[in-house]
Amino acid sequence: MTPTENKTVDTEVSEELRLLRKIDKKVDALDEGFETMKKTAAIHGAVGGAISGGIVATAISFAKIKLGL
């Protein structure tokens, strides 16, 4: 390989590595976003479950009172 060909190959490889690193940074940013989204979804799910459980318990109590049980 001549020095010019070797430099071209090095430039292509470094360009590919630069692009791969750029993709890697973007994937890492997405992973961080998913972790935040998972935590938020868990909190919203817990709150929704607590609220719906409270509504059901209130409805059952109300039905018991109405039926005189």
Contact map, one row per residue, 1 for C-alpha under 8 A:
111011000000000000000000000000000000000000000000000000000000000000000
111111000000000000000000000000000000000000000000000000000000000000000
111111100000000000000000000000000000000000000000000000000000000000000
011111110000000000000000000000000000000000000000000000000000000000000
111111111000000000000000000000000000000000000000000000000000000000000
111111111100000000000000000000000000000000000000000000000000000000000
001111111110000000000000000000000000000000000000000000000000000000000
000111111111000000000000000000000000000000000000000000000000000000000
000011111111100000000000000000000000000000000000000000000000000000000
000001111111110000000000000000000000000000000000000000000000000000000
000000111111111000000000000000000000000000000000000000000000000000000
000000011111111100000000000000000000000000000000000000000000000000000
000000001111111110000000000000000000000000000000000000000000000000000
000000000111111111000000000000000000000000000000000000000000000000000
000000000011111111100000000000000000000000000000000000000000000000000
000000000001111111110000000000000000000000000000000000000000000000000
000000000000111111111000000000000000000000000000000000000000000000000
000000000000011111111100000000000000000000000000000000000000000000000
000000000000001111111110000000000000000000000000000000000000000000000
000000000000000111111111000000000000000000000000000000000000000000000
000000000000000011111111100000000000000000000000000000000000000000000
000000000000000001111111110000000000000000000000000000000000000000000
000000000000000000111111111000000000000000000000000000000000000000000
000000000000000000011111111100000000000000000000000000000000000000000
000000000000000000001111111110000000000000000000000000000000000000000
000000000000000000000111111111000000000000000000000000000000000000000
000000000000000000000011111111100000000000000000000000000000000000000
000000000000000000000001111111110000000000000000000000000000000000000
000000000000000000000000111111111000000000000000000000000000000000000
000000000000000000000000011111111100000000000000000000000000000000000
000000000000000000000000001111111110000000000000000000000000000000000
000000000000000000000000000111111111000000000000000000000000000000000
000000000000000000000000000011111111100000000000000000000000000000000
000000000000000000000000000001111111110000000000000000000000000000000
000000000000000000000000000000111111111000000000000000000000000000000
000000000000000000000000000000011111111100000000000000000000000000000
000000000000000000000000000000001111111110000000000000000000000000000
000000000000000000000000000000000111111111000000000000000000000000000
000000000000000000000000000000000011111111100000000000000000000000000
000000000000000000000000000000000001111111110000000000000000000000000
000000000000000000000000000000000000111111111000000000000000000000000
000000000000000000000000000000000000011111111100000000000000000000000
000000000000000000000000000000000000001111111110000000000000000000000
000000000000000000000000000000000000000111111111000000000000000000000
000000000000000000000000000000000000000011111111100000000000000000000
000000000000000000000000000000000000000001111111110000000000000000000
000000000000000000000000000000000000000000111111111000000000000000000
000000000000000000000000000000000000000000011111111100000000000000000
000000000000000000000000000000000000000000001111111110000000000000000
000000000000000000000000000000000000000000000111111111000000000000000
000000000000000000000000000000000000000000000011111111100000000000000
000000000000000000000000000000000000000000000001111111110000000000000
000000000000000000000000000000000000000000000000111111111000000000000
000000000000000000000000000000000000000000000000011111111100000000000
000000000000000000000000000000000000000000000000001111111110000000000
000000000000000000000000000000000000000000000000000111111111000000000
000000000000000000000000000000000000000000000000000011111111100000000
000000000000000000000000000000000000000000000000000001111111110000000
000000000000000000000000000000000000000000000000000000111111111000000
000000000000000000000000000000000000000000000000000000011111111100000
000000000000000000000000000000000000000000000000000000001111111110000
000000000000000000000000000000000000000000000000000000000111111111000
000000000000000000000000000000000000000000000000000000000011111111100
000000000000000000000000000000000000000000000000000000000001111111111
000000000000000000000000000000000000000000000000000000000000111111111
000000000000000000000000000000000000000000000000000000000000011111111
000000000000000000000000000000000000000000000000000000000000001111111
000000000000000000000000000000000000000000000000000000000000000111111
000000000000000000000000000000000000000000000000000000000000000111111
